[in-house]
Structure formats: C-alpha cells, structure tokens
Amino acid sequence: MSLILRSLLFLLGMAVLSVTARAGIVEFLPRPDLESRDPWQAAVHYCVAARHGNTEAQYRLGVLYAFGLGVPENRQAAASLFSIAAEQGHRQAQDMLDTILLKNHQLPACLLADVKPEKSPLPHGAVQRITLSHEQKKTARIIAQIARWHGVDPDFALSIALVESRLQTYAVSPKSAMGVMQLIPGTAARFNVQDVFNVSQNVKGGVRYLRLLLDRYQGRIDLVSAAYNAGEGAVDRYRGIPPYKETRQYVIKIQRLYPSLIHIPDRERYAVQRR
C-alpha cells in the first residue's frame, strides 16, 4: 500500500473515530431506490456510512462520483474511493479501479468532515429516451461514462450496445460473441479484456474498439458500424459496407438509433480544424 494511500486511510480512520464517538455506529443499507430516484440523497447516505469505514458505501459513493450521478463527476475522487474499498477486499471496487487511471488520491470532502456533498444535475441523453430496466440503466451509465473517457459519443456507444445485446451482461451469440458489447474472443484478447462478462471490462474493450474504428474511418457511422459487425478487414476489402445481409441490416438498426452520418464529437472536431 502506498504512503499516500496510508495517509488517506489514516485521515479517514480519524474521521470515523470522531463521528462514531459523537453519533454511535451508523447502520448502513444500500439504497438502489435512492440511486435511481435521487442520487444526491444516495450520496449523502453513502458519505455517512463511508466515513464509518463501510466498504460497500465507499464503492457505491465512488460509482456516483465516477458517473456524475447526483454529485459532480470527479474521476480521481471515484478512484480514491475504489482504492480504499479494494484494499479491503471489495471485488467490484477493484473492477471499477481497473477502468480509471488513478493519478492523485483525492477523497471527497464529505468523507473527511461532516458535510453534505455538492449537488450535480442528472445527465440527460439516450438513456432517458429509452425504456430500460433498473439493471439496464446501470449498465447504460457505465457505457456512457466509459465512452466519454475515450472520446466516443455516449449515444453512439449505447446504440451499439442496444443492438448487440440489449445491455445484457451474459448475452452469448451463436458466433461466440459475449457480453454487453458482444466481443468475440479475438477482439477481447486484442483489447486485453480478461473477463468478458465483467460489465466494465467488456464495455471498455468495446468502446476502445469503437474509438479505433472511428479514427480509421474518419467518424463515418455507416463504416464504423459495419466494421464493428463484420470486422475492418471486410470493410476494407469491399471498400465500403460489405454485401452481407446481416451487416447491412445491422447498419440500418444502428442508424435508426443514431441517425447522424458522422460521429458527433468527430464532426465538431473536424469543424474546428477547418476554421
């Protein structure tokens, strides 16, 4: 364990002792209802329990900071929370930590003092326009955040995932494509995905592949979609969408969900370059 992390844990431990002495042990129960209904109140709830050393609360608070749910997005605060929980054996926290580069340890103020976290508005986008179950919404939020980290429009990444698996964690196709982003074994290995049924790892691999294809095809949604389905070798060989019925239908499905011809962040970037 690093010296910096030891110092952070010491500070957190002192806060725990102080709060516990004043208020007694706080009973902690996860509140998924609050996470979906009022994520800021969920953050307030998790802050109290996290100060008392509850690893599940530290993990759940980290998720809220990672995705900007109820609190301002803060990747380093999220990573610090995941680090603390992971050091205590929380497996999901370790999985999330694998998706974030921890540069500087930075605990939220609410863990070091009895203060409420700052509020942040809920994100808006494709997730709000599509009817999804609670579990699908959690997966969609992971997709959206990892997409942002890699410069991919969250709506596009979500469109791919919806067509691929309908956001099903354990989906397996007849061609052995697996998980949310339906990675075949070769693609999983290419992007160092160790566990294809781990949502964070699977999505990170799929989004990295999308970013590669967006760069390769200058943001053209039709070619990127076709390559994601049939492979870039087929797109290059036919110099366009391959004449495969499955691939052509796939491109149409993506375009219905994401009608832009050019990937939106890339379109904005190209517009700036032309000025």
N, C-alpha and C positions, 0 to 999 in steps of 0.2 A: 504494500500500500504506500502511495507517495506521501511525502511530508506535507504537501499542500492539502491532500485529502484528509490526512490525520488531523491537521489543524481545523479543517472544516467540521469534521466529526466531533472534535473536542468542543468547538463552539456550539454545535447543535446539541451535544450532550449537556452542556451547561444550561442552555435554554430549556431543555427537557426537565432538568432538575429544578430549575426556578419555577417553571409553570406548574410542574407536578406538586411542588411544595405548597403553592398557593391554591391550586384548584383540585388537587387529587387526580387520580387516574381517569382519563377520558375514555369512555367506551367508544370503540370505532367499528362502524359497519360501512362497507362500500355502499355508495348511493348512485347506482346507474340511472335511477329515475331523475336525480338532480343533474347528472351529467348531460342528459338529453334535453331536460326541461329548463334548467337554469344552471349552466356550467359555472357561473361565477360563484353561486352559493355552494356548489360542489367544491370549488377551490377553497372557499372559506372553511368548509367542513374538513377537507383533507389537510389544510395547513395546520389546524389544531392537532389532529392525530399525528401528522408527520413530525411536529415538534416533540411529541412524546415517543418518537422512535419507531412508529408503526411503519414497517417496510411497504405494506400494501398501499398505505396512504401516500408514502413518498413516490411510489411508482405511479399511482393514479394522478397525483399532482403533476408529476413530470410529463405525463401524456397531455394534460391540459396546457401546460406551457409549450410543449413541442408543437401542438397544432393550433395554438392561439385560441383555445376554447374557453370563453369566459374571462380569461386573463390575456394580457399582451403576449404575442408569440416571443419566446426567448429560448433559443436552442441551447445556449450554454447553461441556463438555469435548469432546463429539462435534463441535459446531460449530467449535470451535477447531482440531481435527484436520482437519476437512474444509477449513477455510480455508487451512491450511498446504499441504495436498495440492493444493487447487485453484489456489493461487498458482503451483504448479509444473507446472500443466497437466493435472492429473488430472480428467478429464471427469466420472466418476461421483461424485467428491467434490463437484464443483460442483453436480451434480444434487441430491445429498443436502442440500447447503447451502441450496438453494432451498426446502427444506421446513422449515427450522429458522430461527427468528429469533435471530440472534447478538447478544446483549446485552452480555456481558462475556467477553473472552477468558480461557480457563481451561484450561491444559494439564494433563493427568493427571500426578500426581507421578512416575509411573514413567518419564516422558519426560525429566524433569529430574534424576533420580537413579536409581541402580541399585537400585531396589526393585521388589517384585512388587505388582501392583495388588490392591486389596481384592476379596475374593470376594463374589459375589451369587448367590442361588439362581436356577435357571432358571424362567421363567414357566410357569404351568400354565393350561390353558383349552382352548378348542375345538381348537386346533392339535394338542394331544396326543391328542385323542379321534378324530381323523380321519386316515386313512391318506393321506399325501401324499408326493410325491417330494421329493428334496432341493431342487430349484428351487422347488417349490410351497411348501415350508416357509419358504424365504427370503422369498417374496412374502407369505406369511401373517404373518410377523413385521413386515414393513413395514406391512401393513394394520392389525395390532393396535396398533402404536405410534402411527401417524398418527391412528387412531380415538381413542386415549386423549387425544392432544393436543387433539382437538376435542370431547371430552365425549361420544363415542359408544361404546357398549359394543363392545369388540373382537369378541365373539361374534356380535353382530348384523351388523357390517360384514363379517365373514368369511362369514357366511351369505349375504349379498347377493352377495359376490364369487364364492362357490362356485356359486350358482345361475346367475349371469350368465355366467361364463367358465370355471369350474373352475380359476381362478387362472392362466389362460393369457395371457401378455403380449401376444401378437399375434393374439388372437381378434378376428374380424370377423363380425358378424351380417349376414343378408340386408338388414336395415334400416340398415346402415352404423353400427351401434353398435360401438365399438372398445375394445380393451384389457381389462385386468383387471376394471374396473368397468363395462365396456361403455357408454362415453359416446358419445352421438350428437354430431355436430358442434356443434349449438346449445348443448348442455349444456357441452361442452368450452370453447366460447367464453365462456359465461356465468361459468365459474369459472376463466378465464384459464389453461387447460391448453394449452400451446404444442405439446407432443409427446405425443399420446395413447398412444404405445407406450413411453413412459418410465414405468416402474412407479410411481416416487414421485410424479410429476406426475399420472398417471391416478388413482391411489388418493387423492391429496389432493383432486382435483376431485370424485370420487365421494363421499368422506366429508363434504366440505363440503356437498354436495347433501343427503346423509342428515341432517346436522345441521339444515339449513334445514327439511327436511320434518318432522323430529321436533319442532321448535319450532312449526311450522304446525299439526300435528295432535296436539299435546299428548302426544306419545310413543306414540300408538296404532300398534302394529306392523302391523296389517292395512291401515290407510290409508296409512302411510308406504311400505309395500311396494308397494301398488297404485299410488301416485303415482310411485315410482321406475320402475315398469314402463310406466305409461300417461301419466304427467305429472300435475301437480297440477291442471291445468285440467279434466281428465276427472273426477278425484275430486270436485272442487268442483261440477262441473256435475251429476253424479249424486248428490251428497251422500252419498257412500259409495263402496264398491268398484264400479267401472264394470262393466256387464254384458258384458264381453268375455271370451270363453273363455280366451284366453291369459293375461289379467291375473288371473283367478280361479285358474287353475292355478298361476300364479306365486306368488300369496299363500299358497296351500296348501304349496308347496315351501318357502317361507321359514319358515312356521310349524312345519314338521316339524323344521327345523334350530334354530329359535329359538322355542320354544313359549310364551314369555311374551307376554301380551296387551299389556302396557305396557312400553316400553323401560326396562330395569332402572335405569340411572343416573337417569332422569327419575322413575321410581317412587319411588326413595329421596329425591329432591329434593322431590317433592310431599308425601311423608310428613313431612319435616321442616317444610315450610311449614304443614302442618295442625296441628302441635303447638302 
